[in-house]
Amino acid sequence: MSTAPPPDVVDAIVGIEPGSTLDALRRRRPVTRTETQTSFDALFAPRSADEVTLAERALVAAFVTRVTGDDDTAAFYRDRAAAIDPDRAGIVAAEASAAAASGPFGRYAEPGLQHENTEGLRYRADDAVRAELGERLATALEHAHLLVLRPREADAAALAALTEAGWSVDGIVTLSQLVAFLSLQQRVVAGLQTIAEEAAA
């Protein structure tokens, strides 16, 4: 797989052809369509990758999308990660499959909300995985899992863990933006695929 992104990633993942019903649907919201692709370009083909390398972006994306779904979006980022960093992509894919869950989970810190606490999988990379991925990436995967499945527990201690693993403030911001974008993109793709399936039924 080439690491060069297609002109419109959502179109590519869904398989939207020019002139199709889904193409017409997306063209009714041109700003949304353009901004989604612009966000992808900014996150995965940035002007500077000093704070978060291209490999880290690809590997975190592969992890996040597989944790929340075994779907076409996850396959896109899995293949992209494998093209950029094949040695670590297989490990990340295995970790993501093992860490997949339907959330969200977590504990509320606010008084009066504890009755809404829910328990679920808490991802921690073991020592062998940390040795193969590196402490920096392993900690990023743990943080990404937290943001996706236990967002109410994303606190100062979680950010401190990233700092201790070598992440800068700018890098942590980029990591959070990456996770937020992927969540949105995965939902957009799923929605378009549902529309296509219903139209074909």
C-alpha positions as CSV (number, residue, x, y, z in Angstrom):
1,M,0.0,0.0,0.0
2,S,1.3,3.4,-0.9
3,T,1.6,5.8,2.0
4,A,0.3,8.6,-0.2
5,P,-3.3,9.3,0.9
6,P,-6.1,9.2,-1.7
7,P,-7.7,12.6,-2.6
8,D,-10.6,11.9,-0.3
9,V,-10.0,9.3,2.3
10,V,-13.7,8.8,3.3
11,D,-14.6,8.3,-0.3
12,A,-11.8,5.8,-0.7
13,I,-12.8,3.8,2.4
14,V,-16.5,3.7,1.6
15,G,-15.9,3.2,-2.1
16,I,-17.8,6.2,-3.3
17,E,-17.7,6.7,-7.0
18,P,-18.0,10.1,-8.7
19,G,-21.6,10.8,-9.7
20,S,-23.0,8.1,-7.4
21,T,-25.9,8.7,-4.9
22,L,-23.4,8.9,-2.0
23,D,-21.2,11.3,-3.9
24,A,-24.2,13.6,-4.5
25,L,-25.1,13.3,-0.8
26,R,-21.6,14.3,0.3
27,R,-21.6,17.2,-2.2
28,R,-24.6,18.6,-0.4
29,R,-22.3,19.4,2.5
30,P,-19.1,20.6,0.7
31,V,-17.6,22.4,3.7
32,T,-17.9,19.3,5.9
33,R,-16.4,17.1,3.2
34,T,-13.5,19.5,2.7
35,E,-12.8,20.0,6.3
36,T,-12.8,16.3,7.0
37,Q,-10.1,15.8,4.4
38,T,-8.2,18.8,5.5
39,S,-8.1,17.4,9.0
40,F,-6.8,14.1,7.7
41,D,-4.1,15.9,5.7
42,A,-3.1,18.0,8.7
43,L,-2.8,15.0,11.0
44,F,-1.3,12.5,8.6
45,A,0.7,14.7,6.3
46,P,1.7,17.5,8.6
47,R,4.2,20.3,7.8
48,S,6.2,19.1,10.8
49,A,6.3,15.7,12.3
50,D,8.9,16.7,15.0
51,E,6.6,16.1,17.9
52,V,4.7,13.1,16.6
53,T,6.4,11.0,13.9
54,L,4.4,9.8,10.9
55,A,4.9,6.2,12.1
56,E,3.5,7.1,15.5
57,R,0.5,8.7,13.9
58,A,-0.2,5.7,11.7
59,L,0.3,3.2,14.5
60,V,-1.9,5.0,16.9
61,A,-4.6,5.3,14.2
62,A,-4.4,1.6,13.5
63,F,-4.8,0.9,17.2
64,V,-7.7,3.3,17.9
65,T,-9.8,2.4,14.9
66,R,-9.4,-1.4,15.6
67,V,-10.2,-1.0,19.2
68,T,-13.6,0.5,18.4
69,G,-14.4,-1.5,15.3
70,D,-13.3,-4.3,13.0
71,D,-14.4,-2.4,10.0
72,D,-13.2,-0.8,6.7
73,T,-11.8,2.3,8.5
74,A,-9.7,0.0,10.8
75,A,-8.5,-1.9,7.8
76,F,-7.5,1.3,6.0
77,Y,-5.3,2.4,8.9
78,R,-4.0,-1.1,9.6
79,D,-2.7,-1.2,6.0
80,R,-1.3,2.3,6.2
81,A,0.6,1.5,9.4
82,A,1.9,-1.7,7.9
83,A,3.3,0.3,4.9
84,I,5.0,2.9,7.1
85,D,6.2,0.8,10.0
86,P,5.8,-2.9,9.3
87,D,7.9,-4.1,12.2
88,R,5.6,-2.5,14.8
89,A,2.3,-2.6,12.9
90,G,1.8,-6.3,13.5
91,I,2.3,-5.9,17.2
92,V,-0.1,-2.9,17.3
93,A,-2.7,-4.8,15.4
94,A,-2.6,-7.7,17.8
95,E,-2.7,-5.4,20.8
96,A,-5.7,-3.6,19.3
97,S,-7.6,-6.8,18.7
98,A,-7.0,-7.9,22.3
99,A,-8.0,-4.5,23.6
100,A,-11.2,-4.1,21.5
101,A,-14.3,-3.4,23.6
102,S,-17.6,-1.6,23.5
103,G,-17.4,1.3,25.9
104,P,-17.5,3.8,27.3
105,F,-16.4,2.7,30.8
106,G,-15.0,4.5,33.7
107,R,-15.5,6.2,37.1
108,Y,-16.8,9.6,37.7
109,A,-14.9,11.9,40.0
110,E,-17.8,14.2,40.5
111,P,-20.0,13.7,43.6
112,G,-23.4,12.2,42.8
113,L,-22.4,10.5,39.6
114,Q,-20.7,7.4,41.1
115,H,-23.8,5.4,40.6
116,E,-23.1,5.7,36.9
117,N,-19.7,4.2,37.1
118,T,-19.1,1.3,34.8
119,E,-16.2,-1.2,34.7
120,G,-14.6,-2.5,31.6
121,L,-11.4,-3.4,29.9
122,R,-8.4,-1.3,31.0
123,Y,-5.5,-1.6,28.5
124,R,-2.0,-1.9,29.7
125,A,0.9,-3.0,27.4
126,D,2.9,-5.7,29.1
127,D,6.7,-5.6,29.4
128,A,7.4,-7.6,26.3
129,V,5.2,-5.3,24.2
130,R,6.7,-2.2,25.7
131,A,10.2,-3.5,24.8
132,E,9.2,-4.1,21.2
133,L,7.1,-0.9,20.7
134,G,9.2,1.4,22.9
135,E,7.9,3.1,26.0
136,R,6.8,6.2,24.1
137,L,4.5,4.4,21.7
138,A,3.2,1.9,24.3
139,T,2.2,4.8,26.6
140,A,0.5,6.5,23.7
141,L,-1.6,3.4,23.0
142,E,-2.6,3.2,26.6
143,H,-3.6,6.9,26.6
144,A,-5.5,6.5,23.3
145,H,-7.4,3.5,24.8
146,L,-8.2,5.7,27.8
147,L,-9.5,8.5,25.6
148,V,-11.7,6.2,23.5
149,L,-13.1,3.9,26.1
150,R,-12.6,5.6,29.5
151,P,-12.7,9.3,28.6
152,R,-14.0,10.3,32.1
153,E,-10.8,9.0,33.6
154,A,-8.5,11.2,31.4
155,D,-6.9,13.2,34.1
156,A,-3.7,14.9,35.1
157,A,-2.1,11.5,36.0
158,A,-2.8,10.2,32.6
159,L,-1.2,13.3,31.0
160,A,1.8,12.9,33.4
161,A,2.3,9.3,32.2
162,L,2.7,10.7,28.6
163,T,5.1,13.3,29.7
164,E,7.2,10.8,31.6
165,A,7.3,8.7,28.4
166,G,8.8,11.6,26.4
167,W,5.7,13.2,25.0
168,S,5.8,17.0,24.7
169,V,2.8,19.2,25.3
170,D,2.4,19.8,21.5
171,G,2.7,16.0,21.0
172,I,0.0,15.3,23.5
173,V,-2.3,17.8,21.9
174,T,-1.7,16.2,18.5
175,L,-2.4,12.8,19.9
176,S,-5.7,13.9,21.4
177,Q,-6.7,15.6,18.1
178,L,-5.8,12.4,16.3
179,V,-8.0,10.3,18.5
180,A,-10.9,12.7,18.2
181,F,-10.6,12.9,14.4
182,L,-10.5,9.2,14.0
183,S,-13.6,8.7,16.2
184,L,-15.5,11.2,13.9
185,Q,-14.2,9.7,10.7
186,Q,-15.1,6.2,11.7
187,R,-18.6,7.3,12.5
188,V,-19.0,9.2,9.2
189,V,-17.8,6.1,7.2
190,A,-20.2,3.8,9.1
191,G,-23.1,6.1,8.5
192,L,-22.4,6.4,4.8
193,Q,-22.0,2.6,4.5
194,T,-25.4,2.1,6.3
195,I,-27.0,4.5,3.9
196,A,-25.5,2.6,0.9
197,E,-26.7,-0.7,2.3
198,E,-30.2,0.6,2.9
199,A,-30.4,2.1,-0.6
200,A,-29.3,-1.3,-2.0
201,A,-31.8,-3.3,0.0
